[in-house]
């Protein structure tokens, strides 16, 4: 059994840790609520844009050579305390890059560390984005890096509800077709859509404006999932601390009783010694 002083020290340490976790939990809750409102209100629109990007990308395939530039992007974080959503998403990402020939991009220091540990043979390029409050310059760097890829596979965590975050994959296109592509060739192919004034002009819009919108939305989707995962992770940590504090309280009472018994025995022994 631990001594009374040890129990008091452990109880104080657990109390301080609980206070720190409660602050982190409050910050995560505030951040999540701000992002959640905007994300969920526009999610259907952006998911429609992503589906459209996939379909337009397939039309690009119809008139271009089968050789294409492909990028795989993993959105992680710069720090921990985000639960297991990043690890689960990384597992899907790693499986993808092992089966496909792609240029690999990692967003966040945690993802870079995971690549070095679990996939040291894979070369990758690092893109720096803050875990929150991302500036337009940072988004500009991401968009510039993705421009010209015909297929961009992005792996990120997606918010389902406060308790469930899902590893997800979105496919975008950043390729710009020549504006003077052969119109007769375009007519001969079975296209999903009719493109005016030309497929090349439309591709430029998708490679710049639509790509930028979708990338920004996916980054914020990932951010929402991470904050929700952090809340659940911190909540579980608080539960374990409360259990530990409860156990400490019981052990402290036992230690108090043990000290009282010891003093009583010492007192009785002293009385008996004086009587002898």
N, C-alpha and C positions, 0 to 999 in steps of 0.2 A: 504494500500500500504506500502511496506517495505521502510525503510529510505535509503538514498543514501549510508551511511556507511555500512548498512546491505547488500545492493546489491553488493557493492564492495567486501566485505568479502566473500559472497557466490560465486561471480564470480572468485575470487582468489582460493577458495577451489575447485571449479569445474575444473579450469585450471590445478591445481596440480594433481587432480584425473585423468584427461585426460592424463597427461604425464605418470603417473604410468601405466595406462591401455595400453597405446601405447607401453611401454617397455615390458609388459607381452605379448602383442599381437605379437611383433617382436620375442621374445624368443620362443613362441609357434609355430610360423610360421617356424622358423629355425629348431626346433626339429621335426616338422611334416614332412618337406620336406626330412630330412635325413632318417627318418623311412619309409616314403611313397615309396620312390624309391626302397628300398630293399624289402619291403612287397609285393608290387604289382607285381614285377618281379618274385617272387617265390610263389605267392599265389596259383596258379593252382596246382603246385607240392605238396604243403603241404595239400591242400584240398583233393588231391588224396590219400595222406598218411592217412588222417583222415578217409576217406571212407573205405580204406583198413583195418584200425584198427577196424572199426565197424564190417566189414565182418569176420575178423579173430576172433574177440570177439564172434560172433555168432557161429562160429565153436567150440570155447571153450565150449559154452553152451551145445553143442551136446553131449559131453562126460563127463561133470562134473555134479555134483548134482545141483538141482535147487537153492539151497541156495548159495548166492553169496554176496561178500562184495562190497558195492556201495559207492562212494564218490560223493558229490555235492560241487563244488567249485565256489565261486563268486569272480570275479576280480573287485575290486573297485579302490580306490586311497587313498593316505595319506593326501590329502588336497582338498579344494573345487575349484571353478572356472572352472569346467569342464562341465558346462551346465547341461542338464537333462539326458544324456545318462546313467549315473550311476544309477539314480533313476528308469529309465525305465527297465534297465537290472535287477535290484534288484526285481522288481515286478514279472518278469518271474521266477527268482530264488526262490523267496518266495513261489510262487504257486507250484513249483516243489517239494520243501522239505516238504510242507504240505501234499502232496499226496503220497510221497515215503518215505520209511524207508532207510535213508542214514546216513553216517558220513558227517558232514557239516564242510567245510573249508571256511574261509574268508581271502582274500588277501586285505590288506589296512585298515587303521584306519576308514575311512569313512564308509566302509561296516560293520565294527564291531559296530559302533555307530548306524547304521540303524537296525542291528539285535537286539541290546539292546532296541531300541525304538519300533520297529514294531513286533518283534518276541522274546520277552523276555523269553519264555518258551523253546526255542530251544537252546540246547547246541551247541557250535561250537569251532573249533580250529583256532587259528590265525596264519597266515603265513606272515612274513614281507618281502615285496619286495619294492624297491624304485620305485618312479613314473617314473624314467628314469635312464639310466646308471646302469643297473642291473648287478651285478658281478656274476661270475660263482658259487661262494659259495652260493649265494642266490638261484640261480637256482637249485643247488645241494640239498638244503634243500627242495625245492618244489618237486623235482623228488623223493627224498627219502620218503617224506610223501605220495606220490601217489602210490609208488611201492606196489604191491600185491593186489590192487583193481582190480576186474575183470571188473567193469564198473566205469568210471570216467566221470561225467557230468559237463562240465565247462561252466559257463555263463559269457559272456564278450560282450563288445561293438565292433561292426565291422564297419570299414570305408566303405562307399559306394561312397560318394563324399564329397566335402567340406561342403555341407549343410545338408547331410543326413548320420546319423550313426544309425546302426540297432542293437538292442539287439539280441544276437546270443547264440546258444548252440552247443557245440561240445561234442561228446562222444568218449572217448578213453579207452584203456585197459592197465592195468599194471600187470595183473596176469601172473604168471609163472607156467606152468603146469609141473607135474613130468615128467622127461625125460624117465622114464620107463613105460609110460602109455601103456595100453594094445593095441598093434597094431591091433589085430583082432577086438577090439571094435571100433577103429577108422575107420577100413574098413567097418564095418557094418553101420556106420552113413553116412548120406548124407552130405558130406562136400562141401563147396564152392570151396576150393582149395585142391591141392595135396601137402602135406607137406614133405619135405626132409631136413635133414635126419629123423626128427620126428616133430610132433606137439609141443612137449616139447621144443626142440631146437629152433624152430621158435618163440615160446611164449617168450623165454628168450630175444631174439632180440627185440621183440615188447615191452616187459616190461621195457627194459632199453634204447636201442638206439632210437627206433621209438618214444617211449613215450617222451623221452627227447627232441627230435627234435620238436615234435608237441606241447609240452607244451611251449617251448621257442617261437615258432612262434605265438601261441595264445596270449601269454603275450604281444608280440610286436604288434599284431593286435589290442589288447585292448588299448595299448598305443597310437597308431595312431588315433583310434577313439576318445580317450579322448582329444588329442591335437586339432583335427579338431573341436570337440564340444566346446572346450575352445575358439578357434578362433571365432566361430559364437557367443558364449556368450559374449565375449569381444567386438565384433563388434556391437552387439545390445546395449551394455552398452555405447559405444562411441557415438552411434546415439542418445541415450537418453541425454547424456551429452551435445552434440552439440545443441539439442533442448532446453535444460535448459540454456545454454550459450546465445542462441539467444533470449530467453525470458528475461534473465537478461539484455541483451544489450538494449532491448526495455524499460524495467522498469528503467534502469539507465538513459536513455534519458528523460523519464518522470520525474524521480527524479530531474534531472538537471534543467528541465524546471520549475518544482515546486519550486525549490530553487530560481531560477531567478525571478519567479513571486512574491515569498514571499519578496525578497529583494527589488524588485521594489515597491511593495505595502508599505513596511516599509519606503522606501525613500520618496514616495509620501505623506505618512501619516506624516512624519517628516517635510516636506516642508509646508504642510497645517497647521501643529501645530505651526510652526514658524510664518506663515502668520497671524494666529489668534492672 
